Amino acid sequence: MARLIYGMNMSLDGYVDHDRFAPGPALFQHFIEQTRGLTGSIYGRGLYELMRYWDEERPEWDAPERDFAEAWRRQPKWVVSRSLKEVGPNATLLGDDFEAAIRKLKADLDGRVDVGGPKLAASLAQLGLVDEVQIYLHPVVLGRGAPFFAGAWPKLRLLGSERVGEDAVRLRYVVG
């Protein structure tokens, strides 16, 4: 059975915003290795559209960026959206009955499946489908933005914490 893990970078005041802070080189390398080991990822529409950036080669990329793009392209992706009509390579669109599809994925697959997007993660948590939360906490205060937790969640229990990269702390929680 697959484990569904929701994890993202978060500011000290609880927001996610890829434009206002980014991982340093060591944390980015951590994400490359993590992505290489994934069974796949489940995305909400907004984050999936943002991540499509990695679908095409860009001449300005350095070696780590090319490594991440290669790992991201290789993994299967499932996209929960009612508005998208098609998705890119190695991706499957999940529409209105996404709950049944994700329950089947979880039952049929082994390994880690990442959940991307605060709204999707909150919906899946309410359905009892998210197993773990990983917060990559950065020493940045944004003051506004998209919250890491978009809605109510079941109780979380701390599994551990560790410094990852230059200045981030990963907090791991089990759901329920």
Buried (B, 14 or more C-beta within 10 A) or exposed (E): EBBBBBBBBBBEEBBBBBEBBEBBEEBBBBBBEBBBEBBBBBBBBBBBBBBBEBEEEEEEEEEEBBBBBBBBBEBBBBBBBEEBEEBBEEBEBBEEEBBEBBEEBBEEBEEBBBBBBBBBBBBBBEEEBBBBBBBBBBEBEBEEBBBBBBEEBEEBEEEEEEEBBEBBBBBBBEBE
